[in-house]
Amino acid sequence: MKTVILFPGSFDPLHYGHTAIAEYLALRPGTDEVRLILSPRNPLKTTDSATAPDRLSHIRSAISSLPSAISAKITVSDIEFTLPEPRYTLDTLAALRSREPDTRFILAVGGDNILILEKWHRWRDILSDTELLVYPRPGYPEAEARTGELDALPWTAGLTYLADAPRNDISSTRLREVKMQ
């Protein structure tokens, strides 16, 4: 069975922090592929500064410029472009499982997202059906404890906090703010 780590996001813009996490995930033992899933419009965000097609083009270009040993294991998906709005992670997972029934999908999320997971559409269903990898984000020290709390619930598929993952202070929000100044 193929193992694919899904790394979803708005990537507005994609930056070194994203590519560092993607590279780290690609090097995890047992990982066949890391798939960046571009969300054309995140239901928890009000707006994006760049168009979805522009972000998709930028992401594909950035991944293709990585060293070939790494870029060979990282793909970019526009599956959410084909899904009806609002686009929820649960629906993306269902579409992928329908298309690739022999693939094991693992979801990678940042520590900031694990703290607001209850805002996600049918978040309990996601946790019961999908393993999660949680990477640290600066400014969210409580994410490790929250990951452990959720992993201890008897109905979850499993959560792992990636304490040794790269930590970068860069954020898309901050880059957009700087660009607007």
trRosetta pair geometry for C-beta under 8 A, 3 or more apart (Angstrom, degrees):
i j d omega theta_ij theta_ji phi_ij phi_ji
1 102 5.9 -141 -124 172 78 75
1 103 6.9 152 -177 -119 84 24
1 104 5.3 73 140 -22 121 104
2 32 4.8 -87 -159 54 82 162
2 33 7.1 15 173 10 112 109
2 100 7.7 -67 66 175 125 123
2 102 6.8 73 20 118 92 85
2 103 4.8 -33 75 -116 101 81
2 104 6.9 -173 90 25 46 74
3 30 5.5 16 46 150 159 85
3 31 5.8 -101 103 -119 111 39
3 32 5.1 130 55 7 65 96
3 33 7.7 171 95 32 51 68
3 103 7.5 153 -95 -168 20 72
3 104 4.7 -23 -106 70 70 109
3 106 6.7 18 -174 -5 95 113
4 31 7.9 84 -117 -159 24 75
4 32 6.4 -52 -71 68 62 96
4 33 4.7 -15 -115 71 85 101
4 34 7.5 155 -164 -98 65 21
4 35 5.5 16 -180 -6 114 117
4 100 7.8 27 9 116 145 155
4 103 5.5 6 6 179 117 121
4 104 7.1 159 24 80 67 54
4 105 5.5 -24 73 -107 95 66
4 106 7.2 178 90 26 44 74
5 25 4.9 -135 96 174 156 125
5 28 7.2 77 -39 43 149 136
5 31 5.7 -24 -12 -133 115 117
5 33 7.3 -166 29 97 66 52
5 34 4.9 -21 68 -112 102 73
5 35 7.2 169 82 22 48 70
5 105 8.0 130 -108 -162 21 55
5 106 4.8 -32 -108 74 69 102
5 107 7.7 152 -162 -97 63 10
5 108 5.3 44 173 -29 107 116
5 133 6.7 -16 -142 21 119 139
6 35 5.4 -27 -109 69 61 99
6 37 5.6 11 -168 -16 98 125
6 92 7.9 147 -172 127 151 121
6 93 7.7 -140 20 -93 168 81
6 96 7.5 -116 -82 -40 139 176
6 105 5.7 20 -20 -168 117 103
6 106 6.9 178 17 81 76 44
6 107 5.2 -26 66 -108 105 60
6 108 6.6 -174 82 18 48 78
7 18 7.8 131 151 -163 130 87
7 21 6.9 152 -140 116 140 112
7 22 5.9 -144 53 -96 171 84
7 25 6.5 177 -61 32 128 166
7 34 5.9 20 -7 179 122 98
7 35 6.8 168 25 81 76 44
7 36 5.1 -37 79 -101 101 60
7 37 6.8 163 76 13 43 77
7 108 4.7 -16 -96 62 77 120
8 36 7.7 134 -98 -167 27 49
8 37 4.0 -31 -100 68 78 110
8 38 7.9 -170 -150 -64 64 10
8 39 6.0 63 179 -40 101 105
8 89 6.4 -159 33 -110 168 101
8 92 7.1 101 -94 96 140 165
8 107 7.4 -19 4 -150 107 94
8 109 7.8 -10 50 -91 91 79
9 18 7.0 -137 66 -120 159 123
9 36 7.3 -50 36 -161 97 90
9 37 7.4 117 16 73 53 68
9 38 7.3 -37 75 -116 59 45
9 39 6.4 -122 127 11 15 104
9 42 8.0 -20 -164 -75 40 128
10 38 7.6 59 -145 -159 24 67
10 39 5.3 -54 -82 65 59 103
10 42 5.0 -68 -65 -25 112 122
10 45 6.3 -8 -61 18 153 160
10 48 5.8 -158 -171 -104 122 116
10 55 7.4 -68 165 -160 60 164
10 172 6.9 176 83 115 103 166
11 14 4.2 8 -172 -71 107 81
11 18 6.2 71 -117 -118 94 166
11 36 7.0 48 -56 179 147 124
11 38 5.9 -69 31 -116 124 87
11 55 5.6 133 93 -178 96 117
11 58 7.8 -177 137 87 114 111
11 59 5.6 39 137 -81 157 122
11 172 7.0 -165 -151 -90 23 146
12 48 4.7 -129 -110 -151 160 97
12 49 5.9 140 172 34 114 83
12 50 5.7 -171 -139 34 90 96
12 55 5.9 -49 -88 -103 75 137
12 172 5.3 88 76 179 56 136
12 176 6.9 23 130 -66 90 126
13 49 8.0 -58 -45 67 80 114
13 50 6.5 63 -85 0 84 142
13 55 7.1 -156 -124 -120 60 89
13 58 6.6 -67 -154 132 99 157
13 172 6.0 176 41 -132 42 95
13 175 5.9 -88 37 112 98 145
13 176 7.6 153 -5 -65 80 81
14 18 5.1 -96 -155 61 75 151
14 19 7.1 75 167 -44 104 92
14 55 7.1 129 -22 -163 96 84
14 58 5.9 174 26 121 116 108
14 59 5.0 135 -44 -95 152 78
14 62 5.5 -155 110 27 139 162
14 172 7.9 -4 -72 -93 19 114
15 18 5.7 107 55 9 55 99
15 19 7.5 -122 113 2 31 92
15 170 5.2 -131 129 141 142 134
15 171 7.9 147 44 -169 148 5
15 172 6.4 -171 -2 -79 118 70
15 175 6.2 -177 -66 -44 141 154
16 19 5.8 -60 -143 43 36 105
16 20 5.9 40 158 -25 71 106
16 168 6.4 -172 102 -142 94 161
16 170 6.1 77 56 41 93 160
17 20 5.8 -52 -144 34 27 113
17 21 6.6 25 156 -15 61 105
17 166 7.5 -166 -143 113 60 113
17 168 3.7 -148 -101 72 96 139
17 170 4.5 -162 -30 72 119 103
17 171 7.1 -12 29 -82 162 41
18 21 6.0 -60 -154 37 30 107
18 22 6.3 28 152 -19 67 108
18 36 7.7 60 171 -119 116 130
19 22 5.4 -51 -143 38 37 114
19 23 6.2 40 155 -21 67 103
19 62 6.3 -118 -77 153 129 118
19 63 7.5 -168 -116 -91 102 62
19 66 6.7 -172 -165 -82 120 122
20 23 5.8 -52 -148 36 29 111
20 24 6.3 33 152 -20 62 107
20 166 4.2 -81 148 80 123 159
20 168 6.1 121 43 -32 148 133
21 24 5.5 -53 -147 37 33 115
21 25 6.2 31 155 -18 66 106
21 108 7.2 158 159 152 117 140
21 135 5.5 118 -132 121 120 177
21 165 6.4 32 -121 -178 81 121
21 166 6.3 -129 -72 54 59 104
22 25 5.8 -56 -147 38 29 110
22 26 6.3 33 153 -24 63 107
22 34 5.3 153 -159 125 77 146
22 36 6.4 -26 -104 -63 132 108
22 63 7.5 -78 133 -110 159 100
22 74 5.3 60 165 -122 119 137
23 26 5.6 -54 -148 33 31 114
23 27 6.6 22 156 -14 64 109
23 66 7.0 -166 -84 -152 107 140
23 70 5.2 -14 -123 -152 91 137
23 74 7.6 -48 -79 -52 51 140
24 27 6.1 -67 -155 38 28 106
24 28 7.3 48 146 -44 61 90
24 135 7.6 110 86 -116 142 136
24 162 7.6 111 138 166 131 143
24 165 5.3 108 143 -139 160 80
24 166 5.6 -155 -50 -1 140 99
25 28 5.7 -30 -160 -5 41 117
25 31 6.4 162 157 -132 68 164
25 34 4.6 108 102 -103 115 134
25 108 5.8 -52 -101 -74 146 160
25 133 7.2 136 -116 96 108 156
26 31 6.1 -156 -146 112 29 137
26 33 7.9 -18 -119 -155 83 26
26 34 4.7 -87 -72 -5 80 127
26 70 5.7 107 92 -153 154 75
26 73 4.1 124 -154 100 112 128
26 74 5.5 -64 -77 -57 135 93
27 31 7.5 32 58 48 12 132
27 70 7.8 -35 -53 -113 93 91
28 31 4.5 79 70 -20 90 127
31 34 6.5 16 173 -54 131 83
31 73 7.0 74 121 -180 102 130
32 73 7.4 -161 154 -143 33 95
33 73 5.8 -159 -116 -171 46 66
33 74 7.4 146 -165 -96 67 25
33 75 6.0 -4 -171 7 118 109
34 73 6.1 56 13 134 87 89
34 74 4.8 -20 70 -108 100 75
34 75 7.5 166 84 26 50 63
34 108 7.9 -4 -144 3 101 145
35 74 7.7 167 -85 -159 30 52
35 75 5.0 -16 -112 69 76 94
35 76 7.5 154 -162 -100 63 15
35 77 5.2 30 176 -17 110 120
36 59 6.1 -147 111 -179 146 133
36 63 7.1 -148 13 -69 137 139
36 74 6.9 34 -16 -178 100 97
36 75 7.2 -157 26 96 73 44
36 76 4.9 -20 65 -113 105 69
36 77 6.8 177 84 22 50 75
37 77 5.0 -21 -106 68 66 113
37 79 6.4 -42 -138 42 101 105
37 80 6.3 94 171 -20 97 114
37 92 6.3 87 -179 -179 152 147
38 52 6.8 130 143 -160 121 88
38 55 6.0 155 -152 114 132 112
38 56 5.4 -150 48 -90 172 81
38 59 6.2 -160 -72 11 124 161
38 76 6.8 29 -24 -175 108 96
38 77 7.0 -171 15 82 75 56
38 78 6.1 -14 51 -103 112 61
38 80 6.6 -140 90 42 57 117
38 81 7.8 20 86 -42 103 97
39 42 4.8 69 120 -72 143 75
39 80 5.4 -37 -116 101 51 170
39 87 6.2 176 -146 96 90 133
40 52 3.7 -1 -133 -107 84 151
40 80 5.8 -164 0 113 88 106
40 81 5.6 103 -45 -93 131 69
40 87 7.0 98 42 3 89 154
41 45 7.6 -142 -173 68 61 98
41 48 6.6 -124 -107 -11 66 120
41 52 7.2 -70 -39 -65 72 124
41 85 6.9 4 67 -116 125 120
41 86 7.9 -102 100 -138 103 72
41 87 6.8 121 66 24 74 115
42 45 4.1 55 76 16 112 108
42 48 7.7 113 14 -62 90 106
42 87 8.0 -76 -108 72 32 102
43 86 4.3 57 -91 -172 127 129
43 87 6.8 -171 -35 57 102 59
43 88 6.7 -14 4 -83 144 71
43 121 7.2 32 70 -27 155 117
44 116 7.5 117 -159 130 153 136
44 119 6.2 86 -111 128 126 126
44 120 7.7 -51 -51 -89 133 62
45 48 7.0 70 115 -62 134 74
48 51 7.6 121 102 -103 118 18
48 52 7.3 79 79 -64 158 69
48 55 7.3 -56 170 -40 139 144
49 176 5.2 170 -17 -133 147 116
49 179 7.3 112 157 83 163 142
49 180 8.0 -122 -117 -62 142 104
50 54 4.7 -114 172 89 106 124
50 55 5.1 130 100 -58 118 89
50 58 7.5 8 142 -1 160 143
51 54 4.5 91 59 8 85 106
51 55 7.0 -153 92 -6 43 86
52 55 5.7 -55 -145 38 33 110
52 56 6.2 36 156 -23 66 105
52 81 6.8 152 145 -97 139 101
53 56 5.5 -52 -145 35 33 115
53 57 6.4 34 156 -19 65 104
54 57 5.8 -54 -150 36 31 111
54 58 6.3 31 153 -19 64 108
55 58 5.6 -56 -148 38 32 113
55 59 6.2 33 155 -21 67 106
56 59 5.9 -55 -147 35 28 110
56 60 6.4 27 157 -16 64 107
56 76 7.0 139 -157 151 73 129
56 78 5.7 27 -128 -90 138 114
56 81 7.9 2 -73 -55 148 135
57 60 6.0 -56 -148 37 28 109
57 61 6.3 27 155 -18 64 109
58 61 5.8 -59 -149 38 29 111
58 62 6.2 27 156 -19 66 109
59 62 5.8 -57 -146 37 29 110
59 63 6.3 24 159 -15 66 107
59 76 5.1 141 122 -127 114 142
60 63 6.1 -57 -145 38 28 107
60 64 6.3 25 158 -18 64 110
60 76 5.1 -123 -83 44 73 155
61 64 5.9 -60 -147 37 27 109
61 65 6.6 23 156 -20 63 110
62 65 5.9 -63 -153 34 30 110
62 66 7.5 45 148 -36 61 91
63 66 5.9 -36 -163 3 42 115
63 71 5.6 131 161 -132 73 94
63 74 5.2 -138 -153 110 118 119
63 75 7.7 112 155 -127 158 16
63 76 5.8 -173 11 -41 154 113
64 71 6.0 92 -124 -159 29 145
65 71 7.7 152 53 -80 22 142
66 70 4.7 -86 145 88 123 116
66 71 4.2 154 70 -60 99 97
66 74 6.9 36 48 41 152 138
67 70 5.0 74 68 16 85 104
67 71 6.7 -179 82 -7 35 94
68 71 5.6 -57 -125 46 33 105
68 72 5.9 46 168 -35 66 103
69 72 6.3 -46 -150 20 20 115
69 73 7.9 2 152 -4 49 106
70 73 6.4 -74 -167 39 37 100
70 74 6.4 9 151 -5 74 117
71 74 5.7 -70 -138 47 40 101
77 80 7.8 92 120 -2 95 79
78 81 4.4 -6 165 5 96 125
78 82 7.5 93 123 -16 81 90
79 82 6.1 -64 -167 34 45 106
79 83 6.9 40 143 -25 73 108
79 92 6.2 110 106 -146 121 92
79 95 6.1 159 173 108 123 133
79 96 6.7 19 -167 -71 171 89
80 83 5.3 -52 -145 29 48 116
80 87 4.8 70 -161 -166 107 150
80 92 5.8 -27 -82 -98 93 118
82 95 7.9 156 87 -168 107 154
83 87 5.1 103 92 -117 121 97
83 91 5.8 128 -165 128 140 122
83 92 6.6 -91 -34 -83 163 70
83 95 6.2 -110 -85 -41 116 157
84 87 7.6 172 90 -78 35 70
86 121 7.6 152 101 -45 122 149
87 91 6.6 -125 -156 69 53 126
87 92 6.8 54 178 -53 94 104
88 91 4.7 91 63 6 84 102
88 92 7.1 -150 97 -6 44 86
88 120 7.4 121 -157 -177 96 80
88 121 4.0 -57 -133 57 139 140
88 122 7.2 70 159 33 146 99
89 92 5.5 -55 -148 36 36 113
89 93 6.3 38 154 -20 68 104
89 107 7.2 63 -177 -133 128 145
89 120 6.3 -21 27 -164 123 125
89 121 7.3 162 34 54 77 93
89 126 6.0 29 104 -104 117 139
90 93 5.8 -54 -151 35 29 112
90 94 6.5 29 152 -18 63 106
90 120 7.9 133 -28 154 99 104
90 121 5.9 -111 13 101 121 97
90 122 4.9 18 -55 73 163 117
90 125 5.7 47 -124 91 130 121
90 126 5.5 -107 -83 -68 86 93
91 94 5.6 -51 -146 36 34 112
91 95 6.3 35 154 -19 65 104
92 95 5.8 -54 -148 36 31 110
92 96 6.4 28 155 -16 65 107
93 96 5.8 -57 -147 39 30 109
93 97 6.2 27 157 -17 66 109
93 105 6.4 177 -139 100 88 151
93 107 7.4 -47 -86 -67 120 122
93 126 6.9 146 -2 -121 156 83
93 129 7.2 125 142 104 145 124
93 130 6.0 -82 -134 -69 150 141
94 97 5.9 -56 -144 39 29 109
94 98 6.3 32 155 -22 63 107
95 98 5.7 -55 -150 34 29 113
95 99 6.4 19 156 -11 64 110
96 99 5.9 -63 -147 43 31 105
96 100 5.9 -28 172 34 70 107
96 103 7.4 -81 156 79 98 131
96 105 6.0 85 113 -76 136 152
97 100 6.8 -77 -124 66 23 69
97 101 6.4 59 174 -102 64 55
97 103 7.6 -141 -113 65 53 92
97 105 6.8 -100 -72 5 85 133
98 101 7.2 4 -144 -65 18 86
100 103 4.0 5 140 9 117 128
100 105 8.0 108 85 -53 119 108
105 130 6.4 -39 100 -131 95 104
106 130 7.1 146 -129 -178 35 84
106 131 4.6 -34 -123 80 89 106
106 132 7.3 163 -174 -96 76 18
106 133 6.0 51 153 -15 116 105
107 126 7.2 -20 14 -180 164 110
107 130 5.1 45 -5 150 116 130
107 131 7.1 167 26 87 72 51
107 132 5.1 -30 75 -107 94 71
107 133 7.2 -175 92 25 43 71
108 132 7.5 138 -98 -164 26 61
108 133 4.5 -23 -105 70 76 104
108 134 7.8 172 -156 -81 56 24
108 135 6.5 27 -175 -14 102 109
109 113 4.3 -101 175 79 115 135
109 114 6.0 136 105 -55 120 79
109 117 7.9 90 125 -89 164 102
109 132 6.1 -25 18 -161 109 111
109 133 7.5 149 23 78 60 54
109 134 5.8 -23 73 -109 81 69
109 135 7.6 -174 92 22 32 77
110 113 5.1 98 61 5 74 100
110 114 7.5 -135 102 -8 42 85
110 134 7.3 58 171 -160 12 68
110 135 5.8 -45 -112 68 54 86
110 136 8.0 -3 -159 126 71 11
110 137 4.6 52 179 -49 111 126
110 140 7.7 99 150 44 92 157
110 143 7.9 -65 149 -137 59 157
111 114 5.7 -46 -146 27 39 112
111 115 7.0 39 156 -20 63 103
111 134 5.9 88 -85 169 62 102
111 135 6.7 -101 -29 94 83 42
111 136 5.1 18 -29 -136 137 38
111 137 4.3 -152 47 19 99 89
111 140 4.1 159 118 102 114 132
111 143 2.9 -10 -160 -130 103 176
111 144 7.4 -22 -124 -42 124 59
111 147 7.8 -69 -119 -41 80 117
111 161 8.0 52 -95 -139 99 98
112 115 6.1 -62 -164 31 33 112
112 116 7.2 -2 152 7 66 108
112 137 4.8 -39 -25 59 93 158
112 139 7.7 21 -81 87 104 99
112 140 5.1 -139 -75 -63 63 154
112 143 7.2 -51 -47 -82 30 133
113 116 6.1 -74 -148 51 39 90
113 117 6.5 75 151 -72 70 74
114 117 5.6 -6 -152 -39 37 116
114 132 7.6 132 -99 148 105 143
114 134 4.9 17 -53 -127 142 134
114 143 5.2 101 60 -150 123 92
114 146 5.3 145 131 104 109 122
114 147 5.6 -20 -175 -73 159 82
114 150 7.2 -130 -167 6 105 148
114 159 7.8 107 -129 -161 128 139
115 140 6.3 -134 -20 -153 139 118
115 142 6.7 79 -99 90 122 105
115 143 6.0 -81 -45 -94 101 80
115 146 5.8 154 -90 10 67 175
116 119 4.8 -20 166 18 92 121
116 120 7.6 112 121 -31 75 83
117 120 5.5 -38 -166 8 52 118
117 123 5.0 128 158 -159 84 143
117 127 7.6 66 168 -55 140 120
117 150 7.4 32 53 -95 161 152
118 123 5.9 -125 -111 39 29 157
119 123 7.7 73 54 -46 31 137
120 123 4.1 102 71 -80 102 101
120 126 6.6 -29 121 8 138 149
122 125 4.2 -7 157 23 107 121
122 126 6.7 123 111 -22 77 86
123 126 5.4 -50 -153 32 41 115
123 127 6.4 35 153 -14 70 105
124 127 5.8 -57 -148 41 34 108
124 128 6.1 29 156 -19 68 109
124 155 7.6 13 -173 110 97 131
125 128 5.9 -57 -141 38 29 108
125 129 6.2 3 166 2 65 117
126 129 6.6 -81 -148 48 22 93
126 130 5.4 -42 -178 37 65 121
126 132 7.9 61 141 -64 101 117
127 130 7.0 -71 -102 56 17 78
127 132 7.0 -37 -114 -17 72 127
127 150 6.5 -106 -137 179 142 115
127 153 7.5 34 144 71 137 135
127 155 7.5 74 112 108 102 86
127 156 4.6 -51 162 -122 101 92
127 157 6.6 -173 167 16 46 85
127 159 7.4 -26 -140 -55 99 111
128 155 5.1 -31 -107 153 102 94
128 156 6.3 -95 -89 -111 46 36
128 157 6.1 99 172 -33 21 90
129 157 6.0 -26 111 -44 8 139
130 157 5.6 156 64 47 16 151
131 157 5.0 -108 -66 120 56 108
131 158 4.6 -13 -121 72 90 99
131 159 7.3 174 -165 -82 61 37
131 160 7.5 15 177 0 103 100
132 147 7.8 -141 103 -138 116 97
132 150 8.0 -11 53 113 139 136
132 157 7.7 111 -8 72 75 98
132 158 7.3 -175 31 100 64 55
132 159 4.6 -8 66 -115 103 81
132 160 7.3 -178 95 27 58 63
133 159 7.8 169 -85 -159 23 57
133 160 5.3 -19 -114 67 67 98
133 162 5.7 41 179 -39 97 118
134 143 6.3 -163 160 162 128 110
134 144 7.9 171 104 -98 127 46
134 147 4.6 -140 40 -98 153 133
134 159 6.2 25 -15 -177 115 102
134 160 6.9 -178 22 87 77 44
134 161 5.0 -33 71 -108 107 61
134 162 6.5 -175 80 9 47 83
135 162 4.8 -25 -100 59 66 124
135 165 4.2 -86 -139 100 99 166
135 166 7.9 5 -172 55 126 60
136 140 7.2 180 -163 73 64 97
136 143 6.5 156 -121 73 60 135
136 144 7.3 -5 -94 -58 98 97
136 161 7.6 61 -60 -177 82 94
136 162 7.0 -127 -12 81 77 76
136 163 6.8 60 -38 -127 124 40
136 165 6.0 167 22 65 84 104
136 167 5.3 -31 95 -94 116 104
137 140 4.7 36 73 26 94 125
137 143 6.8 91 33 -23 86 160
137 167 7.7 158 -124 -138 19 83
138 167 5.9 106 -55 179 89 105
138 168 7.4 -110 -11 91 117 28
138 169 5.2 -15 29 -103 161 65
140 143 4.5 47 137 -30 107 117
141 144 7.2 -37 177 14 52 103
142 145 5.5 -55 -164 43 61 111
142 146 5.9 63 140 -24 82 106
143 146 5.6 -57 -143 40 33 112
143 147 6.2 40 156 -25 66 103
143 161 7.2 145 126 -128 86 117
144 147 5.7 -51 -151 31 29 113
144 148 6.7 29 151 -16 62 105
144 161 4.8 90 -130 -166 72 161
144 163 6.7 46 -112 -88 127 96
145 148 5.7 -55 -153 37 34 113
145 149 6.4 38 150 -22 67 103
146 149 5.5 -49 -147 33 35 114
146 150 6.4 30 156 -14 66 105
147 150 6.1 -59 -149 40 29 106
147 151 6.1 28 154 -20 65 111
147 159 5.0 -152 -168 138 82 125
147 160 7.4 -7 170 126 129 10
147 161 4.1 134 85 -65 157 104
148 151 5.6 -56 -141 38 30 112
148 152 6.4 34 157 -25 64 106
148 159 7.9 -139 -74 90 22 115
148 161 6.9 -39 -47 -16 78 130
149 152 5.9 -59 -155 29 28 112
149 153 7.6 40 147 -33 58 92
150 153 5.9 -37 -165 5 42 115
150 156 6.0 104 157 -79 78 160
150 159 5.2 44 95 4 107 156
151 156 6.1 -119 -125 85 35 147
151 158 6.4 33 -137 -153 94 45
151 159 4.0 -122 -74 51 94 95
151 160 7.5 91 -97 -65 141 39
153 156 4.9 86 74 -16 98 107
156 159 6.2 -31 154 -18 144 96
162 165 3.9 53 125 -30 116 117
170 174 7.0 -137 -160 63 49 126
170 175 7.1 35 -173 -49 93 108
171 174 4.5 90 63 8 91 102
171 175 6.9 -157 93 -6 48 85
172 175 5.5 -55 -147 38 34 113
172 176 6.3 35 155 -20 67 103
173 176 5.9 -57 -153 35 29 109
173 177 6.5 29 150 -20 64 106
174 177 5.5 -53 -149 35 34 114
174 178 6.4 34 154 -19 67 104
175 178 5.8 -53 -147 36 31 110
175 179 6.3 35 153 -22 64 107
176 179 5.6 -54 -148 35 32 115
176 180 6.4 29 155 -20 65 107
177 180 5.9 -60 -151 35 30 109
177 181 6.9 37 152 -31 62 102
178 181 5.9 -49 -157 18 34 116
